[in-house]
Amino acid sequence: MAELKIDALVFDVLGTLVDEPAGLRAGIRALGPSAGLSPGPSVGPSAVPSLDAPGTERLLLLWQRHIEREQRRILDGDRPYLPSDALDREAALIVAEAAGVEGPAAVEELAGAARRLPPWPDTVAGLARLAGRFPLIGLSNASRTALLELNAHAGLRWHQALSAEDTRAYKPDPAVYRLAVTVAGRPPERLLMVAAHAWDLRGAQALGLRTAYVARPVGDPPAPSDRFDLYAEDVADLARQLELPRGV
């Protein structure tokens, strides 16, 4: 491998640094009886899915499919741009209705779960370790407001946090990666994009950024044809690899 000369690291956030499904599951479970909520009058008890593990997973899948579909529609030009928190409210409404729960307060509380995501165990210490050697840039599909709350809740510390909202697009649109290049003020080949999603790394790679895949149980693993610069077990492993001499 050619020597890896990196001036700054660009991190995906959702799935890479925070466990998005875990946070959404917690919000979905809070729709249950312990939250003091009851099915709406138009929903019969037999129609309300159980919020046991299988029921929660079905509702989580509803949420994820809505977000994926609507972001794709925006990228394809089939609907106007909406920031991530607006899409989260749409998803929360769909999930709440499927759970037989009514009321704007319940929907808003559930939508907020998308901003209360726990970090992976290695995230905070790994970022701190890397920050001693590199400028760290967060680059997320989360809206500006959502990203602020995500960072605060998970304890993420950046030199710069960038939202795709500033480009009115979503990754993997090239405009989002171009935003990081512009803000960093460095050539794309001197930036290392770090993500648990192969599709995200491919998007960055197409614009000339170097790439590092970090394995997560909820990520999009590389295909056999993918050729990324680094492969790491977690952020701590990435830090170890970047501390080693390269090109030898």
Buried (B, 14 or more C-beta within 10 A) or exposed (E): EEEBEBBBBBBBBBBBBBBBBEBBBBBBBBBBEEBEBBBBEEBEEEEBBEBEEEBBEBBBEBBBEBBEEBBEEBBEEEEEBBBBBBBBBBBBBBBBBBBBBBEEEBBEBBBBBBBBBBBBEBBBEBBBBBBEEBBBBBBBBBBBBBBBBBBEBBEBEBEBBBBBBEBBBBBBBBBBBBBBBEBBEBEBBBBBBBBBBBBBBBBBBEBEBBBBBBEBEBBBEBEEEBEBBBBBEBBBBBBBBBEEEBEE
